[in-house]
Amino acid sequence: MEKLAVQIETEYITLTNLLKYAGVVMSGQAHELIEAGFVSLNGKTVLEKRKKIRAGDEVTVKGMASITVSNEN
């Protein structure tokens, strides 16, 4: 599984945008993976596509990647 670190300049980024920004998936794939229960936030499965992801959060896509989010500030 690939470990990625992503820095954001804003207070938060939505889950679907984070997955695309990190290069883990393409646009439609993010929705499919979330709906299928393959994405977790801080160890808990998340089904909300527009979930706000903030600095300090860790998002895992089962079998693909683990993304740690930090803030540039």
N, C-alpha and C positions, 0 to 999 in steps of 0.2 A: 504494500500500500504506500502510495506517495504521500509525503508530508510536505505541506505547503504553508507559507506564511504570507498573509495579505495585510497590507496597511491601508486603512481608510482615512479619508480627510474629513469625513462628515461624522455626525453623531451615530449614525447607523447605516446599514445597507440591507436591502431585503434579501431573503434567502435565495430566491431565484437569481437575482443579480449577482450575488456573491459567487454562486456556482459557475456562472458564465464568466465573470471577471477573473476568477482564479484559473480559468481555462480547463475546468474539469469536464464541462458539458457544453453542448450547443443549446440554443434557445429552447426548443421543444422538449429536449431531454430532461431539463431541470424539473419541469412540471410532472413528467412521467415518473421520475425517480422519487419525488416527494410523495406523490399520490400512492405509489407502491410501497411506501414505508421504508425505503432504503437510505433515508437521510436522518441523521440524529444531531441534536444540538445539546452540547454538554452532557452527552450520554443518554439523552431521552429522544425517542423517535418523535419527529415533528411532521405534521401533515399540512401545516399552514404555509402556503407558498409565499405569502407576503410577510412572513415572520421577520421582525426586525432583529438583525444581528449586530451586536455591538463589540467594541474592543474588549478583549478578554474571553470572548466566546470561542468555542471549538466546535466546528461542524465536521461530521464524518459522513462520507458517502460509502456505504458498505462495499468493500472489496476494491474501491477505487482510490480514495484520497482522504486525508485528514487535513483540515484547514484551520489554522490558528489566526485569529483576527486581532490586529493591534491598531492603535491610533497613532498617526504621525506626530501629534503634539506631544 
